Amino acid sequence: MSAPRGLLPLLGLLALLVATPAWAEKKPLGPGERVDLNTATSAELMRLPGVGRKKAEAIVASRDKRPFRKAEEVTRVKGLSPAWYARVKGMVTVGEAPAAPRTPEPARAAR
């Protein structure tokens, strides 16, 4: 028993879409829209030109170790060159890095 002729191409297309959901969802940034390198999800980072799943995950891993203080620090991520940054610098921003936990000051003795 074989599948109907029209069903095979449809199944192939469906398999392609399931295999690459991020690619199917990727849409370019709108005018004036920016991505915050310290807070964006992998999917949001993938909206940047030249950033796929692996580079987006590398950006997230890098910022988890040490948040970005300046947007150009993203070039410390392997595969993101200064030339790439020059193309996207108007599309990225760096919000405030998460604050380091404060240690309470020791109580002063009353005199």
C-alpha positions as CSV (number, residue, x, y, z in Angstrom):
1,M,0.0,0.0,0.0
2,S,1.4,3.4,-0.9
3,A,0.7,6.9,0.2
4,P,-1.4,9.2,-2.1
5,R,0.8,11.1,-4.6
6,G,0.1,14.6,-3.1
7,L,0.8,13.5,0.5
8,L,4.5,12.8,0.1
9,P,5.5,16.4,-0.8
10,L,3.3,17.7,1.9
11,L,4.9,15.4,4.5
12,G,8.4,16.5,3.3
13,L,7.5,20.2,3.7
14,L,6.1,19.5,7.2
15,A,9.3,17.7,8.2
16,L,11.4,20.6,7.0
17,L,9.4,23.1,9.0
18,V,9.5,21.0,12.1
19,A,13.2,20.4,11.8
20,T,13.9,24.2,11.5
21,P,11.4,26.0,13.7
22,A,13.8,28.9,14.5
23,W,14.6,29.4,10.8
24,A,10.9,29.5,10.0
25,E,10.2,32.1,12.7
26,K,13.2,34.4,12.1
27,K,12.1,37.9,11.1
28,P,14.3,40.9,10.7
29,L,14.3,43.8,13.2
30,G,12.0,46.7,12.4
31,P,13.3,50.3,12.0
32,G,14.6,51.6,15.3
33,E,14.2,48.2,17.0
34,R,17.1,47.1,19.1
35,V,18.1,43.8,20.9
36,D,19.5,44.1,24.4
37,L,22.4,41.7,24.6
38,N,22.1,41.2,28.3
39,T,18.4,40.3,28.4
40,A,17.4,38.9,25.0
41,T,16.4,35.3,24.5
42,S,18.2,33.1,22.0
43,A,15.3,33.6,19.6
44,E,15.5,37.4,19.9
45,L,19.3,37.3,19.3
46,M,18.7,35.2,16.2
47,R,16.9,38.1,14.6
48,L,20.3,39.8,14.2
49,P,21.9,39.3,10.8
50,G,24.5,36.5,10.9
51,V,23.3,35.0,14.2
52,G,21.9,31.5,14.1
53,R,21.0,29.2,17.0
54,K,24.6,28.3,17.9
55,K,25.9,31.9,18.0
56,A,22.8,33.0,19.9
57,E,23.4,30.3,22.5
58,A,27.1,31.4,22.7
59,I,26.1,35.0,23.4
60,V,23.8,33.8,26.2
61,A,26.5,31.6,27.7
62,S,29.0,34.4,27.5
63,R,26.8,36.9,29.2
64,D,25.8,34.4,31.9
65,K,29.5,34.2,32.8
66,R,30.1,37.9,32.6
67,P,27.4,40.4,31.5
68,F,28.2,42.9,28.7
69,R,29.0,46.4,29.9
70,K,29.4,47.8,26.4
71,A,27.7,46.4,23.3
72,E,31.0,46.0,21.4
73,E,32.1,43.4,24.1
74,V,29.9,40.9,22.2
75,T,32.9,40.4,19.9
76,R,34.5,38.3,22.7
77,V,32.1,35.6,21.5
78,K,33.7,33.3,19.0
79,G,32.5,33.9,15.5
80,L,31.4,37.5,16.1
81,S,34.0,39.8,14.6
82,P,34.5,43.5,14.8
83,A,33.3,43.7,11.1
84,W,30.1,41.9,12.1
85,Y,29.6,44.3,15.0
86,A,30.1,47.3,12.7
87,R,27.1,46.0,10.6
88,V,24.8,45.5,13.6
89,K,25.9,48.2,16.1
90,G,22.7,50.2,15.5
91,M,20.6,47.1,16.2
92,V,22.1,46.2,19.6
93,T,22.1,47.7,23.0
94,V,23.2,46.8,26.5
95,G,20.9,47.6,29.3
96,E,22.2,47.6,32.8
97,A,24.0,44.5,33.8
98,P,22.4,42.7,36.7
99,A,23.7,44.2,40.0
100,A,26.1,42.2,42.0
101,P,24.8,41.1,45.4
102,R,25.6,43.6,48.0
103,T,27.2,42.6,51.2
104,P,25.8,44.3,54.3
105,E,28.1,46.8,56.0
106,P,29.2,45.8,59.5
107,A,27.2,47.5,62.3
108,R,29.1,50.4,63.9
109,A,29.5,50.4,67.6
110,A,27.7,53.2,69.5
111,R,30.0,55.5,71.4
